[in-house]
């Protein structure tokens, strides 16, 4: 029996994750974590897969937070933790995680993109009508068209306010 190589197991786990084989990914990442529990990448991706496969939110969060304590400057740590929060239905914590990650990763574009995908949205033009109301949708499109002419997005505005 050959010794288990955690790097090899991690690579197999990531490959399985990318190809959608979540149970296989969980198996390989768990082996990697068992053999090297101090590697933040192993912990972070193990937490992500744990959330996706077993929906064990507490263990997944704990694993991702442990990874984040080891390595605060890598955007993958924040992206994986935010994904765990998002999948558990905790959108506020997902947004907070990504916002916190911005300061440690020097505004990494992947975190900015994730924030935009989670939905940094401005309030509806007419707040007394629902966001989906026909008038709000049309006025929102007009506002967007005019705002794109030389103005910044909501996230860029936030960045300017924080600096």
URFEN-V449625 format. One record per residue. N is the residue number from 1. RES is the residue in one small letter. NEAR is the number of other ideal C-beta (glycine too) atoms within 12 Angstrom. D_FIRST is the distance of its C-alpha to the first C-alpha in whole Angstrom. Layout:
n:N res:RES near:NEAR d_first:D_FIRST
n:N res:RES near:NEAR d_first:D_FIRST
This chain:
n:1 res:x near:3 d_first:0
n:2 res:x near:5 d_first:4
n:3 res:x near:9 d_first:7
n:4 res:x near:19 d_first:9
n:5 res:x near:15 d_first:12
n:6 res:x near:26 d_first:15
n:7 res:x near:18 d_first:17
n:8 res:x near:20 d_first:16
n:9 res:x near:31 d_first:15
n:10 res:x near:33 d_first:19
n:11 res:x near:21 d_first:20
n:12 res:x near:26 d_first:19
n:13 res:x near:36 d_first:20
n:14 res:x near:28 d_first:24
n:15 res:x near:18 d_first:24
n:16 res:x near:27 d_first:23
n:17 res:x near:30 d_first:26
n:18 res:x near:15 d_first:28
n:19 res:x near:13 d_first:28
n:20 res:x near:13 d_first:29
n:21 res:x near:20 d_first:25
n:22 res:x near:23 d_first:26
n:23 res:x near:19 d_first:23
n:24 res:x near:22 d_first:20
n:25 res:x near:33 d_first:22
n:26 res:x near:33 d_first:22
n:27 res:x near:24 d_first:18
n:28 res:x near:32 d_first:17
n:29 res:x near:45 d_first:19
n:30 res:x near:32 d_first:19
n:31 res:x near:27 d_first:15
n:32 res:x near:35 d_first:17
n:33 res:x near:34 d_first:19
n:34 res:x near:19 d_first:17
n:35 res:x near:21 d_first:16
n:36 res:x near:23 d_first:19
n:37 res:x near:20 d_first:22
n:38 res:x near:17 d_first:25
n:39 res:x near:27 d_first:24
n:40 res:x near:31 d_first:27
n:41 res:x near:35 d_first:26
n:42 res:x near:40 d_first:23
n:43 res:x near:40 d_first:25
n:44 res:x near:44 d_first:28
n:45 res:x near:43 d_first:27
n:46 res:x near:45 d_first:25
n:47 res:x near:42 d_first:28
n:48 res:x near:41 d_first:30
n:49 res:x near:41 d_first:27
n:50 res:x near:38 d_first:27
n:51 res:x near:37 d_first:31
n:52 res:x near:28 d_first:31
n:53 res:x near:27 d_first:29
n:54 res:x near:23 d_first:29
n:55 res:x near:18 d_first:33
n:56 res:x near:22 d_first:32
n:57 res:x near:26 d_first:34
n:58 res:x near:18 d_first:34
n:59 res:x near:25 d_first:30
n:60 res:x near:36 d_first:31
n:61 res:x near:33 d_first:34
n:62 res:x near:22 d_first:32
n:63 res:x near:38 d_first:29
n:64 res:x near:46 d_first:31
n:65 res:x near:29 d_first:34
n:66 res:x near:26 d_first:31
n:67 res:x near:35 d_first:30
n:68 res:x near:32 d_first:34
n:69 res:x near:16 d_first:34
n:70 res:x near:21 d_first:32
n:71 res:x near:26 d_first:33
n:72 res:x near:23 d_first:37
n:73 res:x near:18 d_first:38
n:74 res:x near:27 d_first:35
n:75 res:x near:32 d_first:37
n:76 res:x near:30 d_first:34
n:77 res:x near:39 d_first:33
n:78 res:x near:41 d_first:37
n:79 res:x near:36 d_first:36
n:80 res:x near:45 d_first:33
n:81 res:x near:45 d_first:35
n:82 res:x near:42 d_first:38
n:83 res:x near:35 d_first:37
n:84 res:x near:41 d_first:35
n:85 res:x near:32 d_first:39
n:86 res:x near:31 d_first:40
n:87 res:x near:27 d_first:38
n:88 res:x near:28 d_first:39
n:89 res:x near:13 d_first:43
n:90 res:x near:22 d_first:43
n:91 res:x near:20 d_first:45
n:92 res:x near:15 d_first:47
n:93 res:x near:25 d_first:44
n:94 res:x near:32 d_first:42
n:95 res:x near:28 d_first:45
n:96 res:x near:20 d_first:45
n:97 res:x near:37 d_first:42
n:98 res:x near:39 d_first:43
n:99 res:x near:26 d_first:46
n:100 res:x near:24 d_first:44
n:101 res:x near:34 d_first:42
n:102 res:x near:32 d_first:45
n:103 res:x near:20 d_first:46
n:104 res:x near:20 d_first:43
n:105 res:x near:26 d_first:42
n:106 res:x near:17 d_first:45
n:107 res:x near:24 d_first:46
n:108 res:x near:22 d_first:43
n:109 res:x near:17 d_first:44
n:110 res:x near:24 d_first:41
n:111 res:x near:35 d_first:42
n:112 res:x near:27 d_first:46
n:113 res:x near:19 d_first:45
n:114 res:x near:31 d_first:43
n:115 res:x near:35 d_first:46
n:116 res:x near:19 d_first:48
n:117 res:x near:20 d_first:46
n:118 res:x near:26 d_first:46
n:119 res:x near:16 d_first:50
n:120 res:x near:23 d_first:52
n:121 res:x near:19 d_first:55
n:122 res:x near:20 d_first:59
n:123 res:x near:16 d_first:61
n:124 res:x near:20 d_first:63
n:125 res:x near:24 d_first:66
n:126 res:x near:17 d_first:68
n:127 res:x near:13 d_first:66
n:128 res:x near:11 d_first:69
n:129 res:x near:17 d_first:67
n:130 res:x near:15 d_first:64
n:131 res:x near:19 d_first:61
n:132 res:x near:11 d_first:61
n:133 res:x near:16 d_first:65
n:134 res:x near:15 d_first:66
n:135 res:x near:17 d_first:68
n:136 res:x near:22 d_first:66
n:137 res:x near:18 d_first:63
n:138 res:x near:17 d_first:66
n:139 res:x near:21 d_first:67
n:140 res:x near:25 d_first:64
n:141 res:x near:15 d_first:63
n:142 res:x near:15 d_first:66
n:143 res:x near:21 d_first:65
n:144 res:x near:18 d_first:62
n:145 res:x near:13 d_first:64
n:146 res:x near:13 d_first:66
n:147 res:x near:18 d_first:64
n:148 res:x near:13 d_first:62
n:149 res:x near:10 d_first:65
n:150 res:x near:7 d_first:64
n:151 res:x near:15 d_first:63
n:152 res:x near:14 d_first:59
n:153 res:x near:19 d_first:57
n:154 res:x near:21 d_first:56
n:155 res:x near:28 d_first:53
n:156 res:x near:19 d_first:55
n:157 res:x near:15 d_first:58
n:158 res:x near:21 d_first:55
n:159 res:x near:21 d_first:54
n:160 res:x near:13 d_first:57
n:161 res:x near:10 d_first:58
n:162 res:x near:13 d_first:56
n:163 res:x near:11 d_first:56
